[in-house]
Amino acid sequence: MSNPSKLPIEETSSAQVHFELLPQSASLSQSLSLPDTIKLLTEEGTKAFKLREYETAVLKYEEASQLAELHYGRSKEFADVLFNYGRALIENSIYQSSVLGDNTLEKRIALEIQEG
């Protein structure tokens, strides 16, 4: 029986994720377990973040956070991935606005950090 809506079937556990729900890079490594896939995506996101490739980091952390929520629920593991995703989103936003010559956001964030 197919699942045309691509929504998880309620009878399955969180560990039994259908491959059509997995992000593209995760489905490339179907031989990895779900926790290993999450770890791999997180490592790839961290590498991209360190290289200041924030857009790539955002995509990797986004995929990792989606899978982590499915597998771990709202636990510490999910929180760690979500925190990294948030950092990458902020840095990407700052980078994108500075590339366009608008560093207003960067100045505002720096001011908030100094005040708080």
C-alpha positions as CSV (number, residue, x, y, z in Angstrom):
1,M,0.0,0.0,0.0
2,S,1.6,3.3,-1.0
3,N,1.6,6.5,1.0
4,P,0.9,9.3,-1.6
5,S,0.9,12.0,1.0
6,K,4.4,11.2,2.0
7,L,3.5,11.5,5.7
8,P,4.8,9.0,8.2
9,I,2.5,6.1,8.8
10,E,1.3,6.2,12.5
11,E,2.1,2.5,13.2
12,T,5.8,2.9,12.5
13,S,8.2,3.8,15.3
14,S,10.4,6.9,15.0
15,A,13.3,4.7,14.1
16,Q,11.5,3.3,11.0
17,V,11.7,6.4,8.8
18,H,10.5,5.9,5.2
19,F,13.3,6.7,2.7
20,E,11.0,9.1,0.8
21,L,10.9,11.3,3.8
22,L,14.7,11.5,4.2
23,P,16.6,14.5,2.8
24,Q,18.6,13.9,-0.4
25,S,22.0,13.6,1.2
26,A,20.7,11.2,3.8
27,S,19.2,8.9,1.2
28,L,22.5,8.7,-0.5
29,S,23.9,7.0,2.5
30,Q,21.1,4.4,3.0
31,S,23.6,1.9,4.4
32,L,24.2,4.2,7.4
33,S,21.9,3.9,10.5
34,L,19.8,7.0,11.3
35,P,22.0,8.1,14.2
36,D,25.1,7.7,12.0
37,T,23.4,9.7,9.2
38,I,22.6,12.5,11.7
39,K,26.2,12.4,12.9
40,L,27.5,12.6,9.4
41,L,25.3,15.5,8.4
42,T,26.3,17.3,11.6
43,E,30.0,16.8,10.9
44,E,29.5,18.1,7.3
45,G,27.6,21.1,8.7
46,T,30.4,21.8,11.2
47,K,33.0,21.5,8.5
48,A,31.1,23.9,6.2
49,F,30.6,26.3,9.1
50,K,34.3,26.4,9.9
51,L,35.0,27.1,6.3
52,R,32.5,29.9,6.4
53,E,30.3,28.2,3.9
54,Y,27.2,29.1,5.8
55,E,24.6,28.3,3.2
56,T,26.0,24.7,3.0
57,A,26.1,24.5,6.8
58,V,22.5,25.6,7.0
59,L,21.4,22.9,4.6
60,K,23.4,20.2,6.4
61,Y,22.2,21.2,9.9
62,E,18.6,21.5,8.6
63,E,18.6,17.9,7.4
64,A,20.3,16.7,10.6
65,S,17.8,18.5,12.7
66,Q,14.8,17.0,10.8
67,L,16.2,13.5,11.2
68,A,17.2,14.1,14.9
69,E,13.7,15.2,15.8
70,L,12.3,12.1,14.1
71,H,14.8,9.8,15.8
72,Y,15.4,11.4,19.2
73,G,12.3,13.5,19.7
74,R,12.7,16.6,21.8
75,S,15.9,15.5,23.6
76,K,19.4,16.8,24.2
77,E,20.6,15.3,20.9
78,F,17.9,17.2,19.0
79,A,18.7,20.4,21.0
80,D,22.4,20.3,20.0
81,V,21.7,19.9,16.3
82,L,19.0,22.6,16.5
83,F,21.4,25.0,18.2
84,N,24.0,24.5,15.5
85,Y,21.3,25.0,12.9
86,G,20.3,28.3,14.5
87,R,24.0,29.5,14.6
88,A,24.4,28.7,11.0
89,L,21.2,30.6,10.1
90,I,22.4,33.7,11.9
91,E,25.9,33.6,10.4
92,N,24.4,33.0,6.9
93,S,22.1,36.0,7.4
94,I,25.0,38.2,8.5
95,Y,27.1,37.0,5.6
96,Q,24.4,37.5,3.0
97,S,23.6,41.0,4.3
98,S,27.3,42.0,4.4
99,V,27.8,40.7,0.8
100,L,25.0,43.1,-0.3
101,G,26.7,45.9,1.5
102,D,24.1,46.1,4.2
103,N,25.9,45.5,7.5
104,T,23.0,46.9,9.7
105,L,22.1,43.4,11.0
106,E,25.7,42.7,11.9
107,K,26.0,46.0,13.8
108,R,22.7,45.4,15.6
109,I,23.8,41.9,16.7
110,A,27.2,43.2,17.9
111,L,25.5,45.9,19.9
112,E,23.1,43.4,21.5
113,I,26.0,41.2,22.4
114,Q,27.9,44.1,24.0
115,E,24.8,45.1,26.0
116,G,23.8,41.8,27.1
